[in-house]
């Protein structure tokens, strides 16, 4: 792996289609922009139509291949996810790269998705679990499909709250966020295992941006002393953060470079900042038992099943 890999080193992406969730700003926008600049047909999968329209102009200005498009997607709504998947299946011949980038972080109050899930677990993990399944047919039409799921350094503090994964009893927003980011890694490991066991060419990998300047650090919504603490946290994070273009490099490397085997995890060279490199993960993320258990839990909560092209002995 080059020591100072940048977006300029991305291989030619002409003839490829990429779907990037949360592409309206931050890491998602920079990822969509870089892929389009290398010739990919990029679908910006976004919830906010106004922000998506502005992002589309930015990506279109950088594109050297087909015009990018907006794919309406609300990861906090299983019905909207199915609708987006149906659109991809009908209108797109194949999806070569899916970048599961969108996310919410440390929400100040206990909020719910349209289906009643904790907003962080429901959006960051369950939403991407369901969306990946929804576009799986289009992915499997590509010769070498790749799914990149974006985690976080916060995954180091993650533990799956098996008794209450949707935080209905006690809500601790940072622990809920860390759980969702650990879930991203467990999902990647199990998706890669199942894809391989089903005999497909699909590769699942993960990446994290370190500490990067994005809208996620808007920690508003608190009152009184908690609002003051959130404001101090936000100022500290922004002061230490690297630009979003740098933060997007690990997921761009994961999405495009040929030397990335399945279940690889990439992050900045100095963990919080720097150029991409392979990195370590929370020891729990290596557990096949936890990965399988989370997959079964995700199936039960969402009602989603992955349809592989052949029957296999996946347990």
Secondary structure, 3 states (H helix, E strand, C coil): CCCCCCHHHCCCCCCCEEEEECCCCHHHHHHHHHHHHCCCEEEEEECCHHHHHHHHHHHHHHCCCCCCEEEECCCCCHHHHHHHHHHHHHHCCCCCEEEECCCCCCCCCCCECCCCCEHHHHHHHHHHHHHHHHCHHHHHCCCCCEEEEECCHHHHHCCCCCCCCCCCCCCCHHHHHHHHHHHHHHHHHHHHHHHHHCCCCCEEEEECCCCECCHHHCCCCCCHHHHHHHHHHHHHHHHHCECHHHHCHHHHHHHHCCCCCCCCEEEECCECCCCEEECCCCHHHHCHHHHHHHHHHHHHHHCCCCCCCCCCCCC
